Amino acid sequence: MSALRRISPRGARRRPLTAVALACCCLAATGTLTGCGGGNGGGSAASATPTAPDTASFSGTLPSALASSASSAVASARASASAAASSAAARASEFEASVSAEGERRTAAARKALGDVKGGGNARSDVAMSGIPMSQTGGVLAVLLTITNRTDKKASYAVRVDFEDKDHHVVETRYTGAENLAPGKKEQPVVFSHKPSEPRLTPRLAKAQRY
């Protein structure tokens, strides 16, 4: 029993040293060990050089599960992009249709309001015209109208613009207007000529009626 007691403390000291040695070996194998000293924390540092991966172990393709997942993600992204593009195109078409419909409705309302008006109407002084440079309209003749309600109550306006040739013959007529314009407020609709840019036509404010 005395022999066992003498050996046991030495064996107990041997086990922790073995564990430390194994830990050092494991760290060295991973290339993360910079130094391994004695029990007092001393010792010289030893840098570990990482080894390049063995490229022969790579197949060059994703595992089937990852490949399938990636393919699904790409397909989903493409479907989302296609859906977004279709949605944007649909919104643009709806907007264009609504603008066209509003323009047609406003034209019809102005034409109707001016149907029985004699002369130039009662609101020519409330309407100003200015040309828009063709460089900004793609070569289309366009006129910006500024309609200002100079009264003290809400009012609607109907405007007729004639496009004349050099001999002052009316070649084209366009209608527009503003509805429920508050006192002192203004609106700026644009009228376009549908005729070719040549020969040049001259826009003229033919009628403007407040109603």
N, C-alpha and C positions, 0 to 999 in steps of 0.2 A: 504494500500500500504506500510505503514511503517513496518507492521508486516511481510509482504512478504519480504521486503528488509532485515529484521533482520534474517529471516530463511534461505534465499538464500545462503549467504556466508557459513553458517554451513553445508548446504546440499552439497555445492560445495566441501567442505573439506572432506565430508563423501564418495563421489564417488571415488576419487583416492585411499583412504585407502581400499575400497572394492576391487578395481582392483588389488592392491598389494597383498591382502589376497588371492584372487583367484589364482594369479600367484604362490604364495608360495604353495598353496594346490596342484596345478598341478605339480610343480617340486617335491614336496614330494612324490606324487603318482608314479612318474617315478624313484625314488630313486636317483636323481641327486642333491637334495638340501642338502647342508652341513650346512647351517645356515640362519636364517631369522631374522634380527634385526629391531630395530626401525628406526625412521627417521634419527637419527644421525649416522647410519652405524654400531652401536655397537650390542651387543647381543652375547649369547653363541652359539658355534657350536653344531649341532646335527646330528650325522651320521645316514644315512638311510640304513637299511639292505635289500638287494634285495630279493625278494621271488622267490623260485624255480618255474619253469614253471609247469603247470598242464599237466602231460604226458598223462592223459586220453583224452586230446583234440587232440592228434595226432593220425592219422589213421595208421601210419606205412608204407604207400605207397605214392609215388609222385602223385600229381594231374595229371589227365590224359594228360593235355597239356604238362606238364614238362616231364612226363614219355615218351610220344611219341617223344619229342624232343631229350631226352637222348638216346632212342633206335635208332633214326635216326643217331645221332652222332657216336654211337658205330658201327653201320653198315657201316657208311661211313669210319670210321677209319680202320675197318677190310678190307674193299674193297681196300682202299689205300695201306695198308700193303701187301695185296695179289698181287696187281698190281705191287708194288715195287719189291716184291720177284720174280714175273714172269719176270719183266724187267731185273733184275740182272741175273737171270738164262739164259735168252735169250742172254744177252751181253756176259756172260761167254761162252755159246755155240758158239756164233759167233767168239769170240776170239780164242777158241780152234780150231775151223774149219779153221780160217785164219792162225794160227800157223802151223797146219797140212798141209794145202795147200802150205804154203811157204816152209815148209820142203821138201815136195814132189817135188816142182818145183826146189828147190836148188839141191836136189839129182839128178833129171833128167838132170839138166844143167851140174853138175860135171861129171856124168857118160858119157854124150855126149862129153865133153871136153877131157876126158881121153880115149876115144874110140880108137884113133890111136896113143896114146903115147907109145913109147917103153921104157923099163927100168923103172927107178924110177921117171922120169920127170925132169923138169928144176928148180923146186922150193922146193926141199926137205929141203934145208937149211933155207928156210923161214917159215917152219912149226915146231912147238914144241908140244909135247904131254905130258900130265900129267894125272894120274888117279884121279878119284874122289872117296873118301871113300864111301863104300857101306852103311855105317851108315847114310849117307846123301841122298842116292838114293833109300832107301827102299830095298836094296839087289840086285839092278840092276847094272850090269857092265857098267860104263860110262867113257868116255874119254873126257877131255877138250883139244881142239886144240887151239893153239895160232898162227894165221897166220899174219905175218908182211910183209908189202910191203917195201922191202929194195931198190927199184928202185927209180928213180927220176920222174916217171910218173905214172898216174893212171893205175891200173891193176886188173884183176880178177884171182881167184885161184880155182882150182879143186883139191880135196883131196880124196884119197881112204885109208880106214883103214881096215886091215884084222884082224880078231880074230882067233887065232890059238890054237890048243890043245897042250898037252904036247909033242906030237910027231911032232910039227910044221906043222901040216896039217891045211889048211885054212878051218875053220868051217863056218865062216860068213864074209861077206864083207859089209861095210857101206860106203856111199859117203856123202860128204859135201863140202863146199867151202865158198868163199867170193867174192862179186862182186863189181866192181868199187871202189876198195880200194885206197884211196889217198896215195901219197908218204909218207913213215914214219908212216902210220897209221896201226893199227892192229884190227883184229876181232877174237872173241873167240867162235866159235860154239862148240856144244857138240854132240857127237855121242854115241848112246846106243846100246848095244847088246840085241837082242831079244831072246837069248838062255837062258836056265836055268842057275842059278848061279853055279851049280855043274854039271859036273866037271868044274873047273876054266879055263877060256880062257885067252890068253895073247894078248893084242892089239899090232899091228905093223903097222907103217906108210909104206904103200906099194907104193903109188905114190903121187906126188904133182906137179901140172903143173900150171905155170903162163901163162895167155893168154890175 
